[in-house]
Amino acid sequence: MRLRRIHWVTLDCITAAVCAVIIFGLLYKGGRLEQPPFSGVFARDWLAPLLAVCLSIPVAIRRRDPVFSLVLVLVACSAVLALSGRITRGPELPLALVLFMVAATRSRRTALAALAASLALCAVEGLILSLDGSGAGNAVGVGLVLVIVWLVGYSVGQRRAYAARLRQQATDNAVTAERLRIARELHDVVAHSMTVVAVQAGFGEYVFDRQPAQARAALGAIQTVTGEALADMQRMLRALRQADSAGATPRPGAQAASRADGAPAPGGQARIQMAAPAPLAAAPLAPAPGLADLDRLVAGTAGAGVRVDVVKTGPSRAIPAGIDLSAFRIVQEALTNVVKHSGADRCLVRIVYGAGDLRVEITDPGPPPAVLARGGGAPSLALAGASTHGGVDRSGPAGGSAGAGLAAGGHGIAGMCERVGLYGGELEAGPQPGRGFRVVARFPLPAAAQ
């Protein structure tokens, strides 16, 4: 169980009380306080408890303000040194405790300054003891103890800072992974929607004069597709902005740096003032698309001139949301490639629910024979205004290598591989014998979904 701050403060108060008793006993028994100007006024009866309390108070407040506590204990130790000529009989205990806290919670410069001030006090004591003929052995021993305490405290502070950096690094990695996921989502949404828009726009321009009704239908399809794509993009971007707003709180590394620069530790009187972020509209809570939304995707592809047949094999069942989304995006990317690069007028999407896996297969037969006879790949209408995308450029000879398209700079196949690899699956993508193209993705299902 992790101790709360109130527990640590209580422990410091108990430690301070113990230090006060020890210091009072050593100072009272030492009998060196009854010296001018306090000789003859029973100095031991009131000065010893006063010094014991003054030396112990910094121990009780050392977590609230370590530097101020060190200043108090140094002043009290100087008073004891001036009255009794030594601090090796009790006062070194609170000095070591406060020095440890300074070394553990403050910057290196502050910690070194605290160590130097403490060792200077020991050096003065050693000089006084040498002049008295007692030797500086005790002062040297106290100095070595203070150095060891400082090293331990500084090591603890470095370990805490390192742990804070690791936590911050893990947080940053998680944020980066989430941004990459959102980038993939935007890539899939924009690529598919813009491809359909390009095809519909080209078709509308082609039939605008002769078939105004079909041109109007093409414009309506463009409006529908762009509206859906805009809604998806707004949902993801609003979620991203809300994540950025939540990330505006002070990071662990920043808090550690603030304490290292000398600011009060958390729980002190100082507070970090931050401007409140502007209110954001709540992100839509609509679920992410999945295989259940294939009908909408098929309808949009059909509007681009490619008929899609969906065949489901095996008993349908609930699968993890991440796998469901990845399978949907792979189908979306494959259909986008069919529309843009294949020239096919139809394709087949097969969803196979196996005993321990989910398999998604998208195949197209390639351009119709009439198109091949004219020497064309994908119709020029389908590619009007569309750039090469998806990792496979199939506008060349039928049955060409998929690797050539990957070298052209597309990212569709690479994105598919990343989505499948995220869940330990396998992806196969390549031309079929003769003509056409085939994409097969296999996702292993967890035991709960089998």
C-alpha positions in Angstrom: 0.0 0.0 0.0 1.3 3.4 -1.0 1.5 5.9 1.9 -0.4 9.1 1.4 1.1 12.5 2.0 -0.6 12.9 5.4 1.1 9.7 6.5 4.6 11.0 5.5 3.9 14.3 7.3 2.9 12.4 10.5 6.0 10.3 10.2 8.1 13.5 10.0 6.5 14.9 13.1 7.2 11.8 15.0 10.8 11.8 13.8 11.1 15.5 14.8 9.8 14.7 18.3 12.3 11.9 18.7 15.1 14.2 17.5 14.0 16.8 20.0 14.3 14.3 22.9 17.7 13.0 21.8 19.1 16.5 21.3 17.7 17.8 24.6 19.3 14.8 26.4 22.7 15.3 24.8 22.8 19.1 25.2 21.6 18.9 28.8 24.0 16.2 29.8 26.9 17.9 28.0 26.9 20.9 30.4 28.6 23.2 27.9 25.8 25.7 27.7 26.4 27.5 31.0 29.0 29.8 29.5 29.0 33.6 29.2 26.7 35.3 28.6 24.4 32.6 30.0 26.4 31.5 33.0 24.7 31.6 36.3 21.1 31.8 34.9 20.4 28.0 34.7 21.0 28.0 31.0 20.7 24.2 30.8 17.2 24.3 32.1 15.8 26.5 29.4 18.3 26.9 26.6 18.7 23.1 26.0 15.0 22.5 25.3 14.8 25.8 23.2 17.6 24.6 21.0 16.2 21.1 20.8 12.9 22.5 19.6 14.5 24.9 17.1 16.6 22.0 15.7 13.6 19.7 15.4 11.1 22.0 13.7 12.9 21.8 10.4 12.6 18.0 10.4 8.8 18.3 10.7 8.5 20.7 7.8 11.2 19.4 5.5 8.8 18.0 2.9 6.9 21.3 2.7 9.9 23.4 2.0 13.3 21.6 2.1 15.4 24.6 1.4 13.8 26.8 4.1 14.1 23.9 6.5 17.8 23.6 5.7 18.3 27.3 6.4 16.6 27.0 9.8 18.6 24.0 10.8 21.9 25.6 9.7 21.0 28.7 11.8 20.2 26.6 14.8 23.4 24.5 14.4 25.4 27.7 14.2 23.8 28.9 17.5 24.7 25.6 19.1 28.2 25.8 17.7 28.7 29.3 19.1 27.4 28.3 22.5 28.9 24.9 23.0 31.7 24.7 20.4 30.5 21.5 18.7 27.5 20.1 16.8 28.6 16.5 16.9 26.4 15.8 20.0 22.8 15.8 18.6 22.4 18.7 16.1 24.0 16.6 13.3 21.0 14.3 13.3 18.4 16.9 12.0 21.0 18.4 9.7 21.5 15.0 8.0 17.7 14.4 7.7 17.0 17.8 6.1 20.1 17.5 3.9 18.8 14.2 2.6 15.5 15.8 1.6 17.2 18.7 -0.2 19.4 16.3 -2.2 16.4 14.1 -3.1 14.0 16.8 -4.2 16.0 19.8 -5.5 18.2 20.5 -8.4 21.9 19.5 -8.4 23.0 23.1 -8.0 20.8 23.6 -4.9 21.8 20.2 -3.5 25.5 21.0 -3.9 25.1 24.4 -2.2 23.3 22.7 0.7 26.2 20.2 1.0 28.8 22.9 0.9 27.1 24.9 3.6 26.8 21.8 5.9 30.5 20.9 5.3 31.5 24.5 6.0 29.8 24.2 9.4 31.7 21.0 10.1 34.9 22.7 9.0 34.3 25.5 11.5 33.7 22.9 14.2 36.9 21.1 13.3 38.8 24.3 13.6 37.4 25.1 17.0 38.2 21.6 18.2 41.7 21.8 16.9 42.2 25.1 18.7 41.0 23.5 21.9 43.4 20.7 21.5 40.7 18.1 21.2 41.4 17.2 17.6 39.1 17.5 14.6 38.3 13.8 14.4 34.6 14.1 15.3 34.0 16.9 12.8 35.6 14.9 10.1 33.4 11.9 10.9 30.3 14.0 10.8 31.4 15.5 7.5 31.8 12.0 6.0 28.3 11.0 7.3 26.8 14.1 5.7 28.5 13.3 2.4 27.1 9.8 2.5 23.6 11.0 3.3 23.8 13.5 0.5 24.8 10.9 -2.0 22.0 8.6 -0.9 19.4 11.4 -1.2 20.7 12.5 -4.6 20.5 8.9 -5.9 16.9 8.7 -4.7 16.1 11.9 -6.5 17.7 10.7 -9.7 15.8 7.4 -9.5 12.5 9.3 -9.1 13.3 11.6 -12.0 14.2 8.6 -14.2 10.9 6.8 -13.2 9.0 10.0 -14.1 10.7 10.2 -17.5 9.8 6.6 -18.2 6.2 7.2 -17.3 6.2 10.3 -19.5 7.8 8.4 -22.3 5.2 5.6 -22.1 2.5 8.3 -22.2 4.1 10.0 -25.2 4.4 6.6 -27.0 0.7 5.9 -26.3 -0.2 9.4 -27.7 1.9 8.7 -30.8 0.3 5.4 -31.4 -3.1 6.9 -31.1 -2.2 9.7 -33.6 -0.9 7.0 -36.0 -4.2 5.2 -35.6 -6.1 8.3 -36.4 -3.9 9.0 -39.4 -4.7 5.5 -40.7 -8.4 6.2 -40.2 -8.2 9.5 -42.0 -6.2 7.9 -44.8 -8.9 5.2 -45.3 -11.8 7.6 -45.1 -10.3 10.2 -47.4 -8.9 7.8 -50.0 -12.1 5.8 -50.4 -14.4 8.9 -50.5 -12.3 10.9 -52.8 -12.0 8.0 -55.2 -15.7 7.6 -55.4 -16.1 11.4 -55.8 -13.6 11.5 -58.6 -15.4 8.7 -60.5 -18.8 10.2 -60.0 -17.6 13.7 -61.0 -16.0 12.3 -64.2 -19.2 10.3 -65.0 -21.4 13.3 -64.3 -19.3 15.5 -66.7 -19.5 12.7 -69.3 -23.3 12.4 -69.3 -24.1 16.0 -68.3 -25.5 17.0 -71.7 -27.1 13.8 -72.9 -28.4 12.3 -69.6 -29.1 15.1 -67.1 -30.9 12.7 -64.7 -27.9 10.5 -64.3 -25.6 13.5 -63.9 -27.9 14.7 -61.1 -27.7 11.2 -59.5 -23.9 11.4 -59.7 -24.0 14.8 -57.9 -26.3 13.4 -55.2 -23.9 10.4 -54.7 -21.0 12.9 -54.4 -22.9 14.9 -51.8 -23.7 11.7 -49.8 -20.2 10.4 -49.9 -18.5 13.7 -49.0 -21.1 14.2 -46.1 -20.2 10.8 -44.6 -16.5 11.3 -45.0 -16.8 14.8 -43.4 -18.7 13.3 -40.5 -16.1 10.6 -39.9 -13.3 13.2 -40.1 -15.0 15.6 -37.7 -15.6 12.7 -35.2 -11.9 11.7 -35.2 -10.5 15.3 -35.2 -12.8 16.3 -32.3 -11.6 13.3 -30.4 -8.0 14.3 -31.1 -8.6 17.8 -30.0 -10.2 16.6 -26.7 -7.2 14.4 -26.1 -4.9 17.4 -26.7 -7.0 19.4 -24.2 -6.8 16.7 -21.6 -3.0 16.5 -22.2 -2.6 20.2 -21.2 -2.3 19.2 -17.5 1.3 19.4 -16.1 3.2 16.3 -17.1 5.1 14.2 -14.6 8.4 15.2 -16.1 7.4 18.8 -15.9 6.5 18.5 -12.3 9.8 16.8 -11.5 11.6 19.6 -13.3 9.7 22.2 -11.4 10.7 20.6 -8.1 14.3 20.3 -9.3 14.4 24.0 -9.9 13.5 24.8 -6.4 9.7 25.2 -6.5 7.7 23.8 -3.6 6.8 20.1 -3.9 3.2 19.2 -4.5 1.1 19.9 -1.4 3.0 23.1 -0.7 1.5 26.6 -0.9 2.6 27.2 -4.5 0.2 26.1 -7.2 0.7 26.0 -11.0 -1.7 28.4 -12.6 -2.8 27.4 -16.1 -5.2 29.0 -18.5 -8.4 27.0 -18.9 -8.7 25.5 -22.4 -11.5 26.8 -24.6 -14.6 24.6 -24.3 -14.9 22.1 -27.1 -17.9 20.5 -28.6 -18.4 17.0 -27.4 -17.0 14.4 -29.8 -19.8 12.2 -31.3 -20.1 8.9 -29.6 -21.1 7.0 -32.7 -19.4 3.6 -32.8 -16.5 3.0 -35.2 -17.5 1.2 -38.5 -17.3 -2.5 -38.7 -18.2 -5.4 -40.9 -21.9 -4.8 -40.1 -21.5 -1.5 -42.1 -20.4 -3.2 -45.4 -23.8 -2.5 -47.0 -23.1 1.3 -46.9 -19.6 0.7 -48.3 -20.9 -1.6 -51.1 -23.5 1.0 -52.1 -20.9 3.7 -52.4 -18.7 1.5 -54.5 -21.6 0.5 -56.7 -22.2 4.2 -57.3 -18.6 4.4 -58.7 -19.5 1.7 -61.3 -18.2 -1.5 -59.5 -20.7 -4.1 -58.4 -19.7 -5.7 -55.1 -21.0 -9.1 -54.1 -20.6 -10.0 -50.4 -20.6 -13.6 -49.3 -20.4 -14.6 -45.6 -19.4 -18.1 -44.6 -19.7 -19.6 -41.2 -21.8 -18.5 -38.2 -21.6 -14.8 -37.6 -20.6 -13.9 -34.1 -19.3 -11.0 -32.0 -15.6 -10.3 -32.6 -13.3 -7.7 -30.9 -14.0 -4.1 -32.0 -10.4 -3.6 -33.1 -10.4 -6.6 -35.4 -13.9 -5.6 -36.7 -12.7 -2.1 -37.5 -9.4 -3.4 -39.1 -11.3 -5.9 -41.3 -13.7 -3.1 -42.4 -10.8 -0.8 -43.3 -9.1 -3.5 -45.3 -12.2 -4.1 -47.3 -12.6 -0.4 -47.8 -8.9 0.0 -49.0 -9.2 -3.0 -51.3 -12.4 -1.7 -52.9 -10.7 1.7 -53.3 -7.9 0.0 -55.2 -10.4 -1.9 -57.4 -12.2 1.4 -58.3 -9.0 3.3 -59.0 -6.6 0.8 -60.5 -8.3 -2.4 -61.6 -10.8 -1.3 -64.3 -13.0 -4.2 -63.2 -16.8 -3.7 -63.2 -17.4 -6.2 -60.3 -15.6 -7.8 -57.4 -16.2 -10.3 -54.7 -15.9 -9.8 -50.9 -15.9 -13.0 -48.9 -16.1 -13.0 -45.1 -15.2 -16.3 -43.5 -15.8 -16.9 -39.8 -13.6 -19.8 -39.0 -13.2 -21.9 -35.8 -10.3 -19.7 -34.5 -9.9 -16.9 -37.0 -11.6 -14.4 -39.3 -10.7 -14.3 -42.9 -11.5 -11.5 -45.3 -10.9 -12.0 -49.0 -11.4 -9.4 -51.8 -11.0 -10.5 -55.4 -11.6 -8.8 -58.7 -11.4 -10.4 -62.2 -9.6 -7.4 -63.7 -10.8 -5.3 -66.7 -13.5 -6.9 -68.8 -12.3 -8.5 -72.1 -13.7 -5.6 -74.1 -11.5 -3.2 -72.2 -8.5 -5.4 -72.6 -9.1 -5.7 -76.3 -8.9 -1.9 -76.6 -5.6 -2.1 -74.7 -6.7 -0.1 -71.7 -6.5 -0.9 -68.0 -8.7 1.0 -65.7 -11.1 3.3 -67.6 -9.8 6.8 -67.9 -13.1 8.0 -66.5 -12.3 6.2 -63.2 -8.9 7.6 -62.9 -9.7 11.2 -63.8 -8.1 13.4 -61.2 -7.0 10.5 -59.0 -3.4 9.9 -58.0 -1.8 6.5 -57.6 -2.9 5.2 -54.2 -3.1 1.9 -52.3 0.3 0.4 -52.8 -0.6 -1.4 -56.1 -0.7 0.2 -59.5 -2.4 -2.1 -61.8 -2.9 0.2 -64.8 -0.1 -1.7 -66.6 -0.1 -5.2 -68.0 -2.5 -7.6 -66.4 -0.9 -10.0 -63.9 1.9 -7.6 -63.1 3.8 -7.7 -59.9 2.3 -5.9 -56.9 5.8 -4.9 -55.8 6.0 -2.4 -58.6 3.0 -0.5 -57.2 4.5 -0.5 -53.7 7.7 1.0 -55.0 5.7 3.8 -56.6 5.1 5.3 -53.1 1.5 4.1 -52.3 0.7 3.2 -48.7 -2.5 1.2 -49.0 -1.0 -2.3 -48.8 1.5 -1.1 -46.1 -1.4 0.1 -44.1 -3.2 -3.2 -44.5 -0.1 -5.1 -43.3 0.2 -2.8 -40.3 -3.5 -3.4 -39.3 -3.2 -7.1 -39.7 0.1 -7.3 -38.0 -1.2 -5.4 -35.0 -3.4 -8.4 -34.2 -0.9 -11.1 -35.1 -2.6 -11.9 -38.4 -1.4 -12.5 -42.0 -2.0 -10.6 -45.2 -1.6 -11.9 -48.8 -2.0 -9.4 -51.7 -1.0 -10.1 -55.3 -2.2 -10.6 -58.9 -4.2 -13.7 -59.7 -3.1 -16.1 -62.5 -4.2 -14.5 -65.8 -5.7 -11.3 -64.6 -7.3 -9.8 -61.6 -6.1 -9.2 -58.1 -6.7 -10.9 -54.7 -6.3 -9.6 -51.1 -6.6 -12.0 -48.2 -6.4 -11.0 -44.6 -6.5 -13.5 -41.7 -7.1 -12.4 -38.1 -6.7 -14.9 -35.3 -9.6 -14.6 -32.8 -9.1 -14.6 -29.0 -10.6 -17.6 -27.2 -13.5 -15.5 -26.0 -14.7 -14.8 -29.6 -14.3 -18.4 -30.8 
